Amino acid sequence: MSVTTIDLDDDALAKALRFSGGATKKDVVNAALREYAERHERAARRARHVQAAREWDYEGWQQVHDAEKRGAE
């Protein structure tokens, strides 16, 4: 774990401490950093799914699906 000195918004920190149920400042900052990173990871995954949906080819999928069904008979 790295040691860093930063200036924090006292009001935002106080609100975060209240919502966290009385955790330490360190715990609140670490939780906020994890939540921030996870939120951006989820957004990136959604963006990949949206891109895949844009590239979706129903007719091509249907041909492959039908061919697989014929092969299974």
PDB file of N, CA, C, O and CB in Angstrom:
ATOM      1  N   MET A   1       0.853  -1.171   0.000  1.00  0.00           N
ATOM      2  CA  MET A   1       0.000   0.000   0.000  1.00  0.00           C
ATOM      3  C   MET A   1       0.896   1.230   0.000  1.00  0.00           C
ATOM      4  O   MET A   1       1.884   1.290   0.731  1.00  0.00           O
ATOM      5  CB  MET A   1      -0.969   0.000   1.223  1.00  0.00           C
ATOM      6  N   SER A   2       0.546   2.198  -0.818  1.00  0.00           N
ATOM      7  CA  SER A   2       1.354   3.412  -0.891  1.00  0.00           C
ATOM      8  C   SER A   2       0.853   4.449   0.112  1.00  0.00           C
ATOM      9  O   SER A   2      -0.306   4.434   0.525  1.00  0.00           O
ATOM     10  CB  SER A   2       1.329   3.990  -2.318  1.00  0.00           C
ATOM     11  N   VAL A   3       1.750   5.336   0.486  1.00  0.00           N
ATOM     12  CA  VAL A   3       1.424   6.420   1.408  1.00  0.00           C
ATOM     13  C   VAL A   3       1.416   7.707   0.597  1.00  0.00           C
ATOM     14  O   VAL A   3       2.389   8.036  -0.081  1.00  0.00           O
ATOM     15  CB  VAL A   3       2.446   6.498   2.608  1.00  0.00           C
ATOM     16  N   THR A   4       0.291   8.439   0.678  1.00  0.00           N
ATOM     17  CA  THR A   4       0.127   9.664  -0.085  1.00  0.00           C
ATOM     18  C   THR A   4      -0.521  10.710   0.803  1.00  0.00           C
ATOM     19  O   THR A   4      -1.411  10.400   1.595  1.00  0.00           O
ATOM     20  CB  THR A   4      -0.715   9.421  -1.361  1.00  0.00           C
ATOM     21  N   THR A   5      -0.077  11.936   0.669  1.00  0.00           N
ATOM     22  CA  THR A   5      -0.693  13.042   1.385  1.00  0.00           C
ATOM     23  C   THR A   5      -1.536  13.830   0.397  1.00  0.00           C
ATOM     24  O   THR A   5      -1.036  14.294  -0.628  1.00  0.00           O
ATOM     25  CB  THR A   5       0.379  13.951   2.065  1.00  0.00           C
ATOM     26  N   ILE A   6      -2.829  13.980   0.711  1.00  0.00           N
ATOM     27  CA  ILE A   6      -3.726  14.724  -0.174  1.00  0.00           C
ATOM     28  C   ILE A   6      -4.627  15.622   0.662  1.00  0.00           C
ATOM     29  O   ILE A   6      -4.865  15.369   1.843  1.00  0.00           O
ATOM     30  CB  ILE A   6      -4.574  13.759  -1.051  1.00  0.00           C
ATOM     31  N   ASP A   7      -5.125  16.681   0.020  1.00  0.00           N
ATOM     32  CA  ASP A   7      -6.117  17.546   0.649  1.00  0.00           C
ATOM     33  C   ASP A   7      -7.490  17.015   0.256  1.00  0.00           C
ATOM     34  O   ASP A   7      -7.761  16.788  -0.923  1.00  0.00           O
ATOM     35  CB  ASP A   7      -5.935  19.054   0.218  1.00  0.00           C
ATOM     36  N   LEU A   8      -8.352  16.818   1.247  1.00  0.00           N
ATOM     37  CA  LEU A   8      -9.681  16.283   0.997  1.00  0.00           C
ATOM     38  C   LEU A   8     -10.733  17.325   1.311  1.00  0.00           C
ATOM     39  O   LEU A   8     -10.550  18.163   2.193  1.00  0.00           O
ATOM     40  CB  LEU A   8      -9.920  15.020   1.819  1.00  0.00           C
ATOM     41  N   ASP A   9     -11.827  17.266   0.589  1.00  0.00           N
ATOM     42  CA  ASP A   9     -12.979  18.120   0.843  1.00  0.00           C
ATOM     43  C   ASP A   9     -13.599  17.646   2.158  1.00  0.00           C
ATOM     44  O   ASP A   9     -14.125  16.536   2.238  1.00  0.00           O
ATOM     45  CB  ASP A   9     -14.022  18.070  -0.350  1.00  0.00           C
ATOM     46  N   ASP A  10     -13.535  18.494   3.188  1.00  0.00           N
ATOM     47  CA  ASP A  10     -14.012  18.099   4.521  1.00  0.00           C
ATOM     48  C   ASP A  10     -15.491  17.732   4.527  1.00  0.00           C
ATOM     49  O   ASP A  10     -15.889  16.767   5.180  1.00  0.00           O
ATOM     50  CB  ASP A  10     -13.767  19.222   5.513  1.00  0.00           C
ATOM     51  N   ASP A  11     -16.312  18.500   3.800  1.00  0.00           N
ATOM     52  CA  ASP A  11     -17.750  18.204   3.767  1.00  0.00           C
ATOM     53  C   ASP A  11     -18.017  16.863   3.087  1.00  0.00           C
ATOM     54  O   ASP A  11     -18.808  16.059   3.579  1.00  0.00           O
ATOM     55  CB  ASP A  11     -18.513  19.325   3.041  1.00  0.00           C
ATOM     56  N   ALA A  12     -17.358  16.628   1.958  1.00  0.00           N
ATOM     57  CA  ALA A  12     -17.545  15.357   1.244  1.00  0.00           C
ATOM     58  C   ALA A  12     -17.065  14.194   2.099  1.00  0.00           C
ATOM     59  O   ALA A  12     -17.706  13.144   2.140  1.00  0.00           O
ATOM     60  CB  ALA A  12     -16.795  15.372  -0.105  1.00  0.00           C
ATOM     61  N   LEU A  13     -15.950  14.376   2.773  1.00  0.00           N
ATOM     62  CA  LEU A  13     -15.425  13.322   3.636  1.00  0.00           C
ATOM     63  C   LEU A  13     -16.376  13.045   4.795  1.00  0.00           C
ATOM     64  O   LEU A  13     -16.608  11.887   5.142  1.00  0.00           O
ATOM     65  CB  LEU A  13     -14.038  13.706   4.168  1.00  0.00           C
ATOM     66  N   ALA A  14     -16.927  14.092   5.394  1.00  0.00           N
ATOM     67  CA  ALA A  14     -17.866  13.909   6.507  1.00  0.00           C
ATOM     68  C   ALA A  14     -19.105  13.147   6.045  1.00  0.00           C
ATOM     69  O   ALA A  14     -19.580  12.255   6.749  1.00  0.00           O
ATOM     70  CB  ALA A  14     -18.273  15.273   7.104  1.00  0.00           C
ATOM     71  N   LYS A  15     -19.633  13.490   4.865  1.00  0.00           N
ATOM     72  CA  LYS A  15     -20.795  12.773   4.331  1.00  0.00           C
ATOM     73  C   LYS A  15     -20.448  11.311   4.074  1.00  0.00           C
ATOM     74  O   LYS A  15     -21.215  10.411   4.415  1.00  0.00           O
ATOM     75  CB  LYS A  15     -21.297  13.438   3.032  1.00  0.00           C
ATOM     76  N   ALA A  16     -19.293  11.087   3.474  1.00  0.00           N
ATOM     77  CA  ALA A  16     -18.874   9.712   3.175  1.00  0.00           C
ATOM     78  C   ALA A  16     -18.700   8.908   4.459  1.00  0.00           C
ATOM     79  O   ALA A  16     -19.062   7.733   4.510  1.00  0.00           O
ATOM     80  CB  ALA A  16     -17.561   9.711   2.368  1.00  0.00           C
ATOM     81  N   LEU A  17     -18.157   9.529   5.482  1.00  0.00           N
ATOM     82  CA  LEU A  17     -17.999   8.843   6.770  1.00  0.00           C
ATOM     83  C   LEU A  17     -19.361   8.468   7.348  1.00  0.00           C
ATOM     84  O   LEU A  17     -19.522   7.378   7.897  1.00  0.00           O
ATOM     85  CB  LEU A  17     -17.224   9.732   7.768  1.00  0.00           C
ATOM     86  N   ARG A  18     -20.348   9.371   7.229  1.00  0.00           N
ATOM     87  CA  ARG A  18     -21.693   9.072   7.736  1.00  0.00           C
ATOM     88  C   ARG A  18     -22.304   7.896   6.970  1.00  0.00           C
ATOM     89  O   ARG A  18     -22.870   6.987   7.576  1.00  0.00           O
ATOM     90  CB  ARG A  18     -22.608  10.320   7.622  1.00  0.00           C
ATOM     91  N   PHE A  19     -22.190   7.913   5.643  1.00  0.00           N
ATOM     92  CA  PHE A  19     -22.771   6.844   4.830  1.00  0.00           C
ATOM     93  C   PHE A  19     -22.062   5.517   5.030  1.00  0.00           C
ATOM     94  O   PHE A  19     -22.669   4.457   4.875  1.00  0.00           O
ATOM     95  CB  PHE A  19     -22.731   7.223   3.368  1.00  0.00           C
ATOM     96  N   SER A  20     -20.787   5.566   5.372  1.00  0.00           N
ATOM     97  CA  SER A  20     -20.020   4.325   5.514  1.00  0.00           C
ATOM     98  C   SER A  20     -20.235   3.669   6.871  1.00  0.00           C
ATOM     99  O   SER A  20     -19.759   2.558   7.104  1.00  0.00           O
ATOM    100  CB  SER A  20     -18.541   4.599   5.310  1.00  0.00           C
ATOM    101  N   GLY A  21     -20.930   4.330   7.746  1.00  0.00           N
ATOM    102  CA  GLY A  21     -21.194   3.740   9.053  1.00  0.00           C
ATOM    103  C   GLY A  21     -20.066   3.929  10.047  1.00  0.00           C
ATOM    104  O   GLY A  21     -19.866   3.086  10.921  1.00  0.00           O
ATOM    105  N   GLY A  22     -19.328   5.017   9.930  1.00  0.00           N
ATOM    106  CA  GLY A  22     -18.298   5.319  10.910  1.00  0.00           C
ATOM    107  C   GLY A  22     -16.951   4.702  10.632  1.00  0.00           C
ATOM    108  O   GLY A  22     -16.150   4.543  11.554  1.00  0.00           O
ATOM    109  N   ALA A  23     -16.671   4.348   9.389  1.00  0.00           N
ATOM    110  CA  ALA A  23     -15.351   3.811   9.040  1.00  0.00           C
ATOM    111  C   ALA A  23     -14.305   4.914   9.165  1.00  0.00           C
ATOM    112  O   ALA A  23     -14.643   6.087   9.330  1.00  0.00           O
ATOM    113  CB  ALA A  23     -15.351   3.218   7.597  1.00  0.00           C
ATOM    114  N   THR A  24     -13.050   4.535   9.086  1.00  0.00           N
ATOM    115  CA  THR A  24     -11.977   5.526   9.170  1.00  0.00           C
ATOM    116  C   THR A  24     -11.873   6.291   7.858  1.00  0.00           C
ATOM    117  O   THR A  24     -12.411   5.865   6.836  1.00  0.00           O
ATOM    118  CB  THR A  24     -10.628   4.850   9.509  1.00  0.00           C
ATOM    119  N   LYS A  25     -11.178   7.424   7.896  1.00  0.00           N
ATOM    120  CA  LYS A  25     -10.952   8.204   6.677  1.00  0.00           C
ATOM    121  C   LYS A  25     -10.257   7.348   5.627  1.00  0.00           C
ATOM    122  O   LYS A  25     -10.607   7.379   4.447  1.00  0.00           O
ATOM    123  CB  LYS A  25     -10.115   9.466   6.981  1.00  0.00           C
ATOM    124  N   LYS A  26      -9.279   6.592   6.070  1.00  0.00           N
ATOM    125  CA  LYS A  26      -8.536   5.716   5.157  1.00  0.00           C
ATOM    126  C   LYS A  26      -9.482   4.707   4.502  1.00  0.00           C
ATOM    127  O   LYS A  26      -9.415   4.486   3.293  1.00  0.00           O
ATOM    128  CB  LYS A  26      -7.400   4.975   5.913  1.00  0.00           C
ATOM    129  N   ASP A  27     -10.357   4.101   5.296  1.00  0.00           N
ATOM    130  CA  ASP A  27     -11.308   3.129   4.752  1.00  0.00           C
ATOM    131  C   ASP A  27     -12.246   3.774   3.738  1.00  0.00           C
ATOM    132  O   ASP A  27     -12.549   3.186   2.699  1.00  0.00           O
ATOM    133  CB  ASP A  27     -12.119   2.493   5.881  1.00  0.00           C
ATOM    134  N   VAL A  28     -12.704   4.987   4.047  1.00  0.00           N
ATOM    135  CA  VAL A  28     -13.622   5.690   3.151  1.00  0.00           C
ATOM    136  C   VAL A  28     -12.937   6.018   1.830  1.00  0.00           C
ATOM    137  O   VAL A  28     -13.518   5.814   0.764  1.00  0.00           O
ATOM    138  CB  VAL A  28     -14.143   6.975   3.813  1.00  0.00           C
ATOM    139  N   VAL A  29     -11.719   6.521   1.887  1.00  0.00           N
ATOM    140  CA  VAL A  29     -10.991   6.867   0.660  1.00  0.00           C
ATOM    141  C   VAL A  29     -10.722   5.610  -0.158  1.00  0.00           C
ATOM    142  O   VAL A  29     -10.911   5.619  -1.375  1.00  0.00           O
ATOM    143  CB  VAL A  29      -9.659   7.588   0.993  1.00  0.00           C
ATOM    144  N   ASN A  30     -10.285   4.528   0.485  1.00  0.00           N
ATOM    145  CA  ASN A  30     -10.034   3.282  -0.240  1.00  0.00           C
ATOM    146  C   ASN A  30     -11.312   2.733  -0.865  1.00  0.00           C
ATOM    147  O   ASN A  30     -11.291   2.258  -2.001  1.00  0.00           O
ATOM    148  CB  ASN A  30      -9.423   2.240   0.694  1.00  0.00           C
ATOM    149  N   ALA A  31     -12.420   2.793  -0.137  1.00  0.00           N
ATOM    150  CA  ALA A  31     -13.696   2.321  -0.682  1.00  0.00           C
ATOM    151  C   ALA A  31     -14.112   3.173  -1.879  1.00  0.00           C
ATOM    152  O   ALA A  31     -14.604   2.646  -2.876  1.00  0.00           O
ATOM    153  CB  ALA A  31     -14.796   2.351   0.404  1.00  0.00           C
ATOM    154  N   ALA A  32     -13.915   4.481  -1.781  1.00  0.00           N
ATOM    155  CA  ALA A  32     -14.266   5.369  -2.891  1.00  0.00           C
ATOM    156  C   ALA A  32     -13.415   5.077  -4.121  1.00  0.00           C
ATOM    157  O   ALA A  32     -13.923   5.081  -5.243  1.00  0.00           O
ATOM    158  CB  ALA A  32     -14.100   6.834  -2.476  1.00  0.00           C
ATOM    159  N   LEU A  33     -12.133   4.825  -3.920  1.00  0.00           N
ATOM    160  CA  LEU A  33     -11.258   4.499  -5.049  1.00  0.00           C
ATOM    161  C   LEU A  33     -11.667   3.185  -5.702  1.00  0.00           C
ATOM    162  O   LEU A  33     -11.689   3.077  -6.928  1.00  0.00           O
ATOM    163  CB  LEU A  33      -9.798   4.422  -4.589  1.00  0.00           C
ATOM    164  N   ARG A  34     -11.992   2.187  -4.884  1.00  0.00           N
ATOM    165  CA  ARG A  34     -12.435   0.899  -5.439  1.00  0.00           C
ATOM    166  C   ARG A  34     -13.738   1.069  -6.210  1.00  0.00           C
ATOM    167  O   ARG A  34     -13.886   0.543  -7.313  1.00  0.00           O
ATOM    168  CB  ARG A  34     -12.616  -0.148  -4.315  1.00  0.00           C
ATOM    169  N   GLU A  35     -14.684   1.807  -5.627  1.00  0.00           N
ATOM    170  CA  GLU A  35     -15.970   2.023  -6.288  1.00  0.00           C
ATOM    171  C   GLU A  35     -15.783   2.766  -7.611  1.00  0.00           C
ATOM    172  O   GLU A  35     -16.425   2.434  -8.607  1.00  0.00           O
ATOM    173  CB  GLU A  35     -16.923   2.808  -5.368  1.00  0.00           C
ATOM    174  N   TYR A  36     -14.912   3.760  -7.622  1.00  0.00           N
ATOM    175  CA  TYR A  36     -14.632   4.523  -8.837  1.00  0.00           C
ATOM    176  C   TYR A  36     -14.080   3.609  -9.931  1.00  0.00           C
ATOM    177  O   TYR A  36     -14.534   3.653 -11.074  1.00  0.00           O
ATOM    178  CB  TYR A  36     -13.638   5.663  -8.541  1.00  0.00           C
ATOM    179  N   ALA A  37     -13.101   2.786  -9.571  1.00  0.00           N
ATOM    180  CA  ALA A  37     -12.490   1.881 -10.548  1.00  0.00           C
ATOM    181  C   ALA A  37     -13.509   0.855 -11.044  1.00  0.00           C
ATOM    182  O   ALA A  37     -13.578   0.582 -12.243  1.00  0.00           O
ATOM    183  CB  ALA A  37     -11.270   1.164  -9.932  1.00  0.00           C
ATOM    184  N   GLU A  38     -14.295   0.289 -10.136  1.00  0.00           N
ATOM    185  CA  GLU A  38     -15.296  -0.703 -10.521  1.00  0.00           C
ATOM    186  C   GLU A  38     -16.358  -0.092 -11.427  1.00  0.00           C
ATOM    187  O   GLU A  38     -16.806  -0.735 -12.376  1.00  0.00           O
ATOM    188  CB  GLU A  38     -15.951  -1.306  -9.280  1.00  0.00           C
ATOM    189  N   ARG A  39     -16.763   1.139 -11.144  1.00  0.00           N
ATOM    190  CA  ARG A  39     -17.764   1.813 -11.974  1.00  0.00           C
ATOM    191  C   ARG A  39     -17.245   1.981 -13.399  1.00  0.00           C
ATOM    192  O   ARG A  39     -17.977   1.759 -14.364  1.00  0.00           O
ATOM    193  CB  ARG A  39     -18.137   3.187 -11.373  1.00  0.00           C
ATOM    194  N   HIS A  40     -15.990   2.371 -13.525  1.00  0.00           N
ATOM    195  CA  HIS A  40     -15.419   2.552 -14.861  1.00  0.00           C
ATOM    196  C   HIS A  40     -15.203   1.217 -15.568  1.00  0.00           C
ATOM    197  O   HIS A  40     -15.339   1.137 -16.789  1.00  0.00           O
ATOM    198  CB  HIS A  40     -14.097   3.310 -14.769  1.00  0.00           C
ATOM    199  N   GLU A  41     -14.870   0.172 -14.818  1.00  0.00           N
ATOM    200  CA  GLU A  41     -14.762  -1.159 -15.422  1.00  0.00           C
ATOM    201  C   GLU A  41     -16.120  -1.621 -15.944  1.00  0.00           C
ATOM    202  O   GLU A  41     -16.207  -2.177 -17.038  1.00  0.00           O
ATOM    203  CB  GLU A  41     -14.208  -2.177 -14.401  1.00  0.00           C
ATOM    204  N   ARG A  42     -17.186  -1.392 -15.161  1.00  0.00           N
ATOM    205  CA  ARG A  42     -18.532  -1.765 -15.611  1.00  0.00           C
ATOM    206  C   ARG A  42     -18.925  -0.974 -16.850  1.00  0.00           C
ATOM    207  O   ARG A  42     -19.521  -1.524 -17.776  1.00  0.00           O
ATOM    208  CB  ARG A  42     -19.562  -1.535 -14.491  1.00  0.00           C
ATOM    209  N   ALA A  43     -18.595   0.310 -16.873  1.00  0.00           N
ATOM    210  CA  ALA A  43     -18.913   1.136 -18.040  1.00  0.00           C
ATOM    211  C   ALA A  43     -18.178   0.628 -19.274  1.00  0.00           C
ATOM    212  O   ALA A  43     -18.742   0.610 -20.369  1.00  0.00           O
ATOM    213  CB  ALA A  43     -18.551   2.608 -17.775  1.00  0.00           C
ATOM    214  N   ALA A  44     -16.936   0.221 -19.108  1.00  0.00           N
ATOM    215  CA  ALA A  44     -16.169  -0.308 -20.243  1.00  0.00           C
ATOM    216  C   ALA A  44     -16.779  -1.615 -20.736  1.00  0.00           C
ATOM    217  O   ALA A  44     -16.849  -1.849 -21.943  1.00  0.00           O
ATOM    218  CB  ALA A  44     -14.690  -0.528 -19.848  1.00  0.00           C
ATOM    219  N   ARG A  45     -17.223  -2.469 -19.813  1.00  0.00           N
ATOM    220  CA  ARG A  45     -17.869  -3.726 -20.224  1.00  0.00           C
ATOM    221  C   ARG A  45     -19.172  -3.442 -20.964  1.00  0.00           C
ATOM    222  O   ARG A  45     -19.467  -4.083 -21.973  1.00  0.00           O
ATOM    223  CB  ARG A  45     -18.142  -4.627 -18.997  1.00  0.00           C
ATOM    224  N   ARG A  46     -19.956  -2.480 -20.463  1.00  0.00           N
ATOM    225  CA  ARG A  46     -21.202  -2.118 -21.154  1.00  0.00           C
ATOM    226  C   ARG A  46     -20.904  -1.594 -22.547  1.00  0.00           C
ATOM    227  O   ARG A  46     -21.606  -1.929 -23.501  1.00  0.00           O
ATOM    228  CB  ARG A  46     -21.987  -1.064 -20.349  1.00  0.00           C
ATOM    229  N   ALA A  47     -19.873  -0.779 -22.672  1.00  0.00           N
ATOM    230  CA  ALA A  47     -19.514  -0.234 -23.984  1.00  0.00           C
ATOM    231  C   ALA A  47     -19.140  -1.357 -24.945  1.00  0.00           C
ATOM    232  O   ALA A  47     -19.500  -1.309 -26.121  1.00  0.00           O
ATOM    233  CB  ALA A  47     -18.348   0.769 -23.857  1.00  0.00           C
ATOM    234  N   ARG A  48     -18.416  -2.374 -24.455  1.00  0.00           N
ATOM    235  CA  ARG A  48     -18.074  -3.516 -25.309  1.00  0.00           C
ATOM    236  C   ARG A  48     -19.331  -4.265 -25.735  1.00  0.00           C
ATOM    237  O   ARG A  48     -19.431  -4.687 -26.887  1.00  0.00           O
ATOM    238  CB  ARG A  48     -17.111  -4.471 -24.579  1.00  0.00           C
ATOM    239  N   HIS A  49     -20.291  -4.439 -24.830  1.00  0.00           N
ATOM    240  CA  HIS A  49     -21.543  -5.121 -25.173  1.00  0.00           C
ATOM    241  C   HIS A  49     -22.342  -4.308 -26.190  1.00  0.00           C
ATOM    242  O   HIS A  49     -22.925  -4.871 -27.116  1.00  0.00           O
ATOM    243  CB  HIS A  49     -22.388  -5.367 -23.908  1.00  0.00           C
ATOM    244  N   VAL A  50     -22.370  -3.004 -26.021  1.00  0.00           N
ATOM    245  CA  VAL A  50     -23.079  -2.147 -26.973  1.00  0.00           C
ATOM    246  C   VAL A  50     -22.442  -2.268 -28.350  1.00  0.00           C
ATOM    247  O   VAL A  50     -23.143  -2.375 -29.356  1.00  0.00           O
ATOM    248  CB  VAL A  50     -23.072  -0.673 -26.502  1.00  0.00           C
ATOM    249  N   GLN A  51     -21.118  -2.251 -28.394  1.00  0.00           N
ATOM    250  CA  GLN A  51     -20.423  -2.390 -29.675  1.00  0.00           C
ATOM    251  C   GLN A  51     -20.728  -3.747 -30.303  1.00  0.00           C
ATOM    252  O   GLN A  51     -20.966  -3.835 -31.507  1.00  0.00           O
ATOM    253  CB  GLN A  51     -18.902  -2.217 -29.488  1.00  0.00           C
ATOM    254  N   ALA A  52     -20.723  -4.796 -29.499  1.00  0.00           N
ATOM    255  CA  ALA A  52     -21.036  -6.127 -30.020  1.00  0.00           C
ATOM    256  C   ALA A  52     -22.468  -6.171 -30.550  1.00  0.00           C
ATOM    257  O   ALA A  52     -22.734  -6.800 -31.574  1.00  0.00           O
ATOM    258  CB  ALA A  52     -20.838  -7.198 -28.926  1.00  0.00           C
ATOM    259  N   ALA A  53     -23.386  -5.505 -29.856  1.00  0.00           N
ATOM    260  CA  ALA A  53     -24.776  -5.470 -30.312  1.00  0.00           C
ATOM    261  C   ALA A  53     -24.893  -4.729 -31.638  1.00  0.00           C
ATOM    262  O   ALA A  53     -25.690  -5.113 -32.495  1.00  0.00           O
ATOM    263  CB  ALA A  53     -25.671  -4.808 -29.257  1.00  0.00           C
ATOM    264  N   ARG A  54     -24.116  -3.685 -31.811  1.00  0.00           N
ATOM    265  CA  ARG A  54     -24.147  -2.948 -33.080  1.00  0.00           C
ATOM    266  C   ARG A  54     -23.653  -3.811 -34.228  1.00  0.00           C
ATOM    267  O   ARG A  54     -24.088  -3.656 -35.369  1.00  0.00           O
ATOM    268  CB  ARG A  54     -23.301  -1.677 -32.983  1.00  0.00           C
ATOM    269  N   GLU A  55     -22.741  -4.719 -33.917  1.00  0.00           N
ATOM    270  CA  GLU A  55     -22.158  -5.571 -34.946  1.00  0.00           C
ATOM    271  C   GLU A  55     -22.930  -6.879 -35.117  1.00  0.00           C
ATOM    272  O   GLU A  55     -22.531  -7.741 -35.900  1.00  0.00           O
ATOM    273  CB  GLU A  55     -20.709  -5.870 -34.609  1.00  0.00           C
ATOM    274  N   TRP A  56     -24.039  -7.025 -34.382  1.00  0.00           N
ATOM    275  CA  TRP A  56     -24.813  -8.258 -34.417  1.00  0.00           C
ATOM    276  C   TRP A  56     -25.354  -8.500 -35.813  1.00  0.00           C
ATOM    277  O   TRP A  56     -25.849  -7.581 -36.465  1.00  0.00           O
ATOM    278  CB  TRP A  56     -25.959  -8.207 -33.402  1.00  0.00           C
ATOM    279  N   ASP A  57     -25.258  -9.727 -36.264  1.00  0.00           N
ATOM    280  CA  ASP A  57     -25.718 -10.119 -37.593  1.00  0.00           C
ATOM    281  C   ASP A  57     -26.708 -11.258 -37.414  1.00  0.00           C
ATOM    282  O   ASP A  57     -26.318 -12.422 -37.328  1.00  0.00           O
ATOM    283  CB  ASP A  57     -24.520 -10.541 -38.524  1.00  0.00           C
ATOM    284  N   TYR A  58     -27.986 -10.919 -37.359  1.00  0.00           N
ATOM    285  CA  TYR A  58     -28.998 -11.935 -37.093  1.00  0.00           C
ATOM    286  C   TYR A  58     -29.033 -12.989 -38.185  1.00  0.00           C
ATOM    287  O   TYR A  58     -29.104 -14.184 -37.899  1.00  0.00           O
ATOM    288  CB  TYR A  58     -30.363 -11.293 -36.953  1.00  0.00           C
ATOM    289  N   GLU A  59     -28.983 -12.548 -39.443  1.00  0.00           N
ATOM    290  CA  GLU A  59     -29.057 -13.504 -40.547  1.00  0.00           C
ATOM    291  C   GLU A  59     -27.877 -14.479 -40.507  1.00  0.00           C
ATOM    292  O   GLU A  59     -28.047 -15.681 -40.713  1.00  0.00           O
ATOM    293  CB  GLU A  59     -29.087 -12.763 -41.895  1.00  0.00           C
ATOM    294  N   GLY A  60     -26.686 -13.951 -40.241  1.00  0.00           N
ATOM    295  CA  GLY A  60     -25.512 -14.813 -40.137  1.00  0.00           C
ATOM    296  C   GLY A  60     -25.636 -15.791 -38.981  1.00  0.00           C
ATOM    297  O   GLY A  60     -25.290 -16.965 -39.108  1.00  0.00           O
ATOM    298  N   TRP A  61     -26.134 -15.296 -37.849  1.00  0.00           N
ATOM    299  CA  TRP A  61     -26.337 -16.174 -36.700  1.00  0.00           C
ATOM    300  C   TRP A  61     -27.360 -17.254 -37.030  1.00  0.00           C
ATOM    301  O   TRP A  61     -27.174 -18.418 -36.678  1.00  0.00           O
ATOM    302  CB  TRP A  61     -26.791 -15.366 -35.473  1.00  0.00           C
ATOM    303  N   GLN A  62     -28.440 -16.868 -37.705  1.00  0.00           N
ATOM    304  CA  GLN A  62     -29.492 -17.827 -38.048  1.00  0.00           C
ATOM    305  C   GLN A  62     -28.952 -18.922 -38.960  1.00  0.00           C
ATOM    306  O   GLN A  62     -29.309 -20.089 -38.796  1.00  0.00           O
ATOM    307  CB  GLN A  62     -30.671 -17.112 -38.724  1.00  0.00           C
ATOM    308  N   GLN A  63     -28.102 -18.567 -39.914  1.00  0.00           N
ATOM    309  CA  GLN A  63     -27.514 -19.572 -40.808  1.00  0.00           C
ATOM    310  C   GLN A  63     -26.658 -20.563 -40.022  1.00  0.00           C
ATOM    311  O   GLN A  63     -26.758 -21.773 -40.228  1.00  0.00           O
ATOM    312  CB  GLN A  63     -26.667 -18.892 -41.902  1.00  0.00           C
ATOM    313  N   VAL A  64     -25.825 -20.058 -39.131  1.00  0.00           N
ATOM    314  CA  VAL A  64     -24.981 -20.938 -38.316  1.00  0.00           C
ATOM    315  C   VAL A  64     -25.850 -21.817 -37.424  1.00  0.00           C
ATOM    316  O   VAL A  64     -25.600 -23.015 -37.297  1.00  0.00           O
ATOM    317  CB  VAL A  64     -23.992 -20.111 -37.457  1.00  0.00           C
ATOM    318  N   HIS A  65     -26.856 -21.231 -36.815  1.00  0.00           N
ATOM    319  CA  HIS A  65     -27.759 -21.970 -35.934  1.00  0.00           C
ATOM    320  C   HIS A  65     -28.469 -23.083 -36.699  1.00  0.00           C
ATOM    321  O   HIS A  65     -28.525 -24.222 -36.235  1.00  0.00           O
ATOM    322  CB  HIS A  65     -28.790 -21.022 -35.301  1.00  0.00           C
ATOM    323  N   ASP A  66     -29.010 -22.753 -37.871  1.00  0.00           N
ATOM    324  CA  ASP A  66     -29.706 -23.756 -38.678  1.00  0.00           C
ATOM    325  C   ASP A  66     -28.760 -24.876 -39.102  1.00  0.00           C
ATOM    326  O   ASP A  66     -29.136 -26.048 -39.088  1.00  0.00           O
ATOM    327  CB  ASP A  66     -30.334 -23.102 -39.915  1.00  0.00           C
ATOM    328  N   ALA A  67     -27.533 -24.517 -39.478  1.00  0.00           N
ATOM    329  CA  ALA A  67     -26.550 -25.527 -39.883  1.00  0.00           C
ATOM    330  C   ALA A  67     -26.211 -26.442 -38.712  1.00  0.00           C
ATOM    331  O   ALA A  67     -26.063 -27.650 -38.893  1.00  0.00           O
ATOM    332  CB  ALA A  67     -25.271 -24.856 -40.421  1.00  0.00           C
ATOM    333  N   GLU A  68     -26.088 -25.877 -37.517  1.00  0.00           N
ATOM    334  CA  GLU A  68     -25.801 -26.696 -36.337  1.00  0.00           C
ATOM    335  C   GLU A  68     -26.962 -27.636 -36.034  1.00  0.00           C
ATOM    336  O   GLU A  68     -26.746 -28.786 -35.653  1.00  0.00           O
ATOM    337  CB  GLU A  68     -25.511 -25.803 -35.120  1.00  0.00           C
ATOM    338  N   LYS A  69     -28.191 -27.153 -36.201  1.00  0.00           N
ATOM    339  CA  LYS A  69     -29.355 -28.004 -35.955  1.00  0.00           C
ATOM    340  C   LYS A  69     -29.418 -29.140 -36.967  1.00  0.00           C
ATOM    341  O   LYS A  69     -29.743 -30.273 -36.613  1.00  0.00           O
ATOM    342  CB  LYS A  69     -30.646 -27.177 -36.007  1.00  0.00           C
ATOM    343  N   ARG A  70     -29.112 -28.842 -38.216  1.00  0.00           N
ATOM    344  CA  ARG A  70     -29.115 -29.892 -39.240  1.00  0.00           C
ATOM    345  C   ARG A  70     -28.045 -30.935 -38.937  1.00  0.00           C
ATOM    346  O   ARG A  70     -28.259 -32.126 -39.163  1.00  0.00           O
ATOM    347  CB  ARG A  70     -28.888 -29.287 -40.643  1.00  0.00           C
ATOM    348  N   GLY A  71     -26.903 -30.500 -38.432  1.00  0.00           N
ATOM    349  CA  GLY A  71     -25.820 -31.422 -38.100  1.00  0.00           C
ATOM    350  C   GLY A  71     -26.147 -32.299 -36.903  1.00  0.00           C
ATOM    351  O   GLY A  71     -25.607 -33.398 -36.774  1.00  0.00           O
ATOM    352  N   ALA A  72     -27.016 -31.829 -36.034  1.00  0.00           N
ATOM    353  CA  ALA A  72     -27.360 -32.578 -34.824  1.00  0.00           C
ATOM    354  C   ALA A  72     -28.444 -33.612 -35.087  1.00  0.00           C
ATOM    355  O   ALA A  72     -28.692 -34.471 -34.241  1.00  0.00           O
ATOM    356  CB  ALA A  72     -27.813 -31.627 -33.730  1.00  0.00           C
ATOM    357  N   GLU A  73     -29.079 -33.546 -36.218  1.00  0.00           N
ATOM    358  CA  GLU A  73     -30.192 -34.465 -36.508  1.00  0.00           C
ATOM    359  C   GLU A  73     -29.722 -35.836 -36.865  1.00  0.00           C
ATOM    360  O   GLU A  73     -30.538 -36.718 -37.134  1.00  0.00           O
ATOM    361  CB  GLU A  73     -31.038 -33.935 -37.621  1.00  0.00           C
TER     362      GLU A  73
END
